[in-house]
């Protein structure tokens, strides 16, 4: 990437090498990053964390950087996505019930 570029990842965490990203952000080679997904994020988001803290050192480092923005894997969370999820789920239930009745 060009020096000073911005990286946005809303796809898959594994698309970005987090260690290399941290080096690029901390050195100033990369201007910034906006991440909705993280490499190795399993067990970080959508988990009950009331009794144990998140043990993900790269996440903690990213959170401390002024040139990184992190969101908790919610880029998909749009009105359209929710509507499609509900509609698909209901249609699957109807299909299932029809197959049982046949």
N, C-alpha and C positions, 0 to 999 in steps of 0.2 A: 504494500500500500504506500501511497505517497506520504511523505512526512506531514504531520498535522492533520491527516485524514480522520474522519469519524467512522466508527464501526457501530453498526446496529445489528443485533441478532435477536430475532423473535421466532426463529425456526427451531433449531435443536442446539442444545448446549455443546454437544460433541463437535459441532462445526468449527468451534474456536478453541485453540489450544490456550487454556487459561493461564498457564505459566508464561507463555510467550506474550500474551496480552498484557499481563501485569508488568513485565519488563518494558514493553513498548509504552504503556501508560506512564509508568514511573519515570522513565527516561525522557519523556516528552516527545518521543518519536511519533507516537500516535496522539492526535489531539484530544480524543475522547472516545468513550464507549457508552452505548445505551444497550442494556441487556435485559431481556425478559426471561431468558433461559441461561442456565449455567452448566458447564461440564460437571458431571457427577452430582447433579442436583437432587437425585433421588433421596428422599428422607428429609429434605429441607423444607419444601413447601407442602402445604396441605397436611401437616402432621401436628399432632398435639405436642407442643413444646413447653407446656407449663412446668414440667418437672426436670427437664434437661435442656441445656442450651444447644444451639446449633454448633456442631463440631466440624466446621468446614473452613480451614485457614484461608484458602483463596477468596472465599466470600467475605471474610472479615477484612482482608487487605483491600478488596475492591470497594467495600463500604467506606473505607477511610480516604479514598481518593477523591479529590475535588472534580476530576474530569471523568468520573464514571457515574452513570445513573442506572440503578437496578430496580426492577419491578418483579413481583413474585409470580412469574409465569401466568400472566393474565392477558396477554395480547389477544388471545382468542375471545375474550370475554366481551362480546358485543351483543347488542339486541338481536341481530340476525343469527349469530351463532347459538345463542340461547334458544331462540325460536326453533331453529333447525334441530337442535338437540331434543327439545321437548316433542316436536312433531315426529321425528324418527323413532324416539322411544315409544310413543303412543302407537305408531303404525306397527312397530315390532310386536307390541302387546296384542294388538288386534290380529295380526297374522298368526301369532302363537295360539291364540284362543280359537281361531278358525280351524287351524290344523288339528287341534285337540277334538273339536266337535265333529270332524269329518270321519 
